[in-house]
Amino acid sequence: MTACEPTAEVPLLSVDGLTKTYRLPGGGRLTAAAQVSFAVPRGGSLGIVGESGSGKSTVARMLVGLERPDAGTVSVEGRDRAARPPALGRRAARLTRAREIQMVFQAPYVSLDPRLTARQCLRTALRLHDHDASDTRVRSLLDRVGLGSREAEARPHQLSGGQRQRLAIARALAVDPRILVLDEAVAALDVSIQAQILQLLAEIRDDTGVALVFVSHDLAVVQHITDETAVMRKGTVVEQGPTARVLGAPSDPYTRLLLASVPHEGWDPGDAVRARAAMDPAQAAV
């Protein structure tokens, strides 16, 4: 068995010691991610949660190669994604990496070409990756995400927010990725539309075995769709484990603070104040 073949011992996605530091104007430095490590099995789902500035989106961008880490590795079935196999040229290596992991962004309107109809968008993605770009394949992708013939001929500005996100998901699925990274992918949608997109993702995961890495500040969303959760604060993972345990019986004071800050029936804003006060002074300054 070769190193690239899946085994019970090797996770589909392994992240080990991922670190990223940015230089700030004036000479300072900001550590957006520090020694971040986690693993996702084939068909698994991981939520990465935290407040704005916690580093979760930076980690997402490093997973797909939009940011280069200063240290650490991202591996798929034991193979470092930064290493190019000698037998592959630069373009072939890039396409191979793209077929492993695809990303769905928070604002699909920005990531979609406004000049292209939904059908043209998918056909372009398929051709770019040397995939079957036939009408049958395009129709299959549109059906997969619940878009009809009317939406197929529409441009992004003619689609609703939920329809645009469905199209963005279809484009990501066009190359049959092993892993989908979703960065606040439902944050800009109405609650009812969020539920539809989450149900769609759950169905896609069940049908295809694709693994999900779901980056969000919304704990309810993460609780609904993920098996495991990693909580980030100021670039570090402060708690991780099964979602039911992390969000149901958190051990870290910061996780408890996040949960206490979520409005719900009978919620008392003082809960968040008391949770913050329960943290030591070094933890209390978020």
Residue pairs with C-beta under 8 A, 6 or more apart in sequence:
1 7
3 77
3 78
3 79
4 77
4 78
4 79
5 77
6 12
6 42
6 77
10 77
10 78
11 39
11 40
11 41
11 42
11 77
12 40
12 41
12 42
12 43
12 44
12 76
12 77
12 178
12 179
12 211
13 39
13 40
13 63
13 74
13 75
13 76
13 101
13 179
13 211
13 213
14 39
14 73
14 74
14 75
14 76
14 78
15 36
15 37
15 38
15 39
15 59
15 63
15 72
15 73
15 74
15 75
16 37
16 72
16 73
16 75
17 35
17 36
17 37
17 71
17 72
17 73
18 33
18 35
18 36
18 37
18 59
18 62
18 69
18 71
18 72
18 73
18 74
19 31
19 33
19 34
19 35
19 36
19 69
19 70
19 71
19 72
20 31
20 32
20 33
20 55
20 58
20 62
20 67
20 69
20 70
21 29
21 30
21 31
21 32
21 70
22 29
22 30
22 32
23 29
24 30
31 234
31 235
32 55
32 58
32 235
33 55
33 58
33 59
33 62
33 69
33 235
33 236
34 55
34 235
34 236
35 72
35 236
36 55
36 59
36 72
36 230
36 232
36 235
36 236
36 237
37 72
37 237
38 46
38 228
38 230
38 237
38 240
40 46
40 179
40 211
40 213
40 228
41 211
42 178
42 209
42 211
43 205
43 209
43 210
43 211
44 211
44 212
44 227
44 228
45 205
45 211
45 212
45 213
45 214
45 225
45 226
45 227
45 228
46 211
46 212
46 213
46 214
46 226
46 227
46 228
46 229
46 230
47 214
47 215
47 216
47 222
47 223
47 225
47 226
47 228
47 229
47 230
47 243
48 56
48 59
48 60
48 213
48 214
48 215
48 216
48 229
48 230
48 232
49 56
49 215
49 216
49 217
49 219
49 222
49 229
49 230
49 231
49 232
49 258
50 56
50 217
50 231
50 232
50 233
50 258
51 217
51 233
51 258
51 286
52 217
53 234
54 232
54 233
54 234
54 235
55 232
55 234
55 235
55 236
56 215
56 232
57 183
57 184
57 215
58 67
58 235
59 215
59 232
60 103
60 181
60 183
60 213
60 215
61 67
61 183
62 68
62 69
62 74
63 74
63 101
63 103
63 179
63 181
63 213
64 101
64 102
64 103
64 181
65 81
65 97
65 101
66 103
68 82
73 80
73 81
73 82
74 80
74 81
74 82
75 81
76 100
76 101
76 178
76 179
81 97
81 100
81 101
84 90
84 93
85 93
88 96
95 129
95 130
98 129
98 175
98 177
99 129
99 175
99 176
99 177
99 178
100 177
100 178
100 179
101 177
101 178
101 179
101 180
101 181
102 172
102 173
102 175
102 177
102 179
102 180
102 181
103 172
103 180
103 181
103 182
103 183
104 165
104 168
104 169
104 172
104 180
104 181
104 182
104 183
104 185
105 111
105 168
105 183
105 184
105 185
106 183
106 184
106 185
106 187
106 188
107 188
108 156
108 161
108 164
108 165
108 167
108 168
109 156
109 157
109 161
109 164
111 168
112 121
112 156
112 164
112 167
112 168
112 171
113 121
113 124
113 156
114 155
114 156
114 157
115 155
116 124
116 155
117 152
117 153
117 154
117 155
118 142
118 147
118 151
118 152
118 153
118 154
118 155
118 159
118 167
118 170
119 138
119 142
119 152
119 153
121 167
121 171
122 138
122 141
122 142
122 167
122 170
122 171
122 174
123 133
123 138
125 171
125 174
125 175
126 132
126 133
126 137
126 138
126 174
126 175
127 133
129 174
129 175
131 137
131 174
131 175
131 176
138 152
139 152
141 170
141 173
141 174
142 148
142 151
142 152
142 170
144 170
144 173
144 204
145 166
145 167
145 169
145 170
145 173
145 200
146 166
146 200
147 163
147 166
147 167
147 170
151 159
151 163
151 167
154 163
156 164
156 167
159 167
160 193
161 188
161 189
161 190
161 193
162 189
162 190
162 193
162 196
162 197
165 185
165 186
165 189
165 193
165 197
166 197
166 200
168 185
169 180
169 185
169 197
169 200
169 201
169 204
172 180
173 180
173 204
173 208
173 210
176 208
177 210
178 210
178 211
179 210
179 211
179 212
179 213
180 201
180 210
180 211
180 212
180 213
181 213
181 215
182 201
182 212
182 213
182 214
182 215
183 215
184 215
184 216
184 217
185 197
185 214
185 216
186 193
186 194
186 197
186 198
186 216
186 218
186 221
187 216
187 217
187 218
189 197
194 221
198 221
198 224
198 225
201 212
201 225
202 225
204 210
205 211
205 212
212 225
212 226
214 221
214 222
214 225
214 226
216 222
219 247
219 258
219 259
219 262
220 262
222 229
222 243
222 247
223 243
223 247
226 243
227 242
227 243
228 240
228 241
228 242
228 243
229 240
229 241
229 242
229 243
229 246
229 247
230 237
230 239
230 240
231 237
231 238
231 239
231 240
231 246
231 250
231 252
231 254
231 255
231 258
232 238
233 254
233 286
238 252
238 254
238 255
239 246
239 250
239 251
239 252
239 254
239 255
240 246
246 255
247 255
247 259
250 256
250 259
253 275
253 278
253 279
253 280
253 283
254 279
254 283
256 275
256 278
257 272
257 275
257 276
257 279
257 286
259 275
260 271
260 272
260 274
260 275
261 271
261 272
261 275
276 284
276 286
277 284
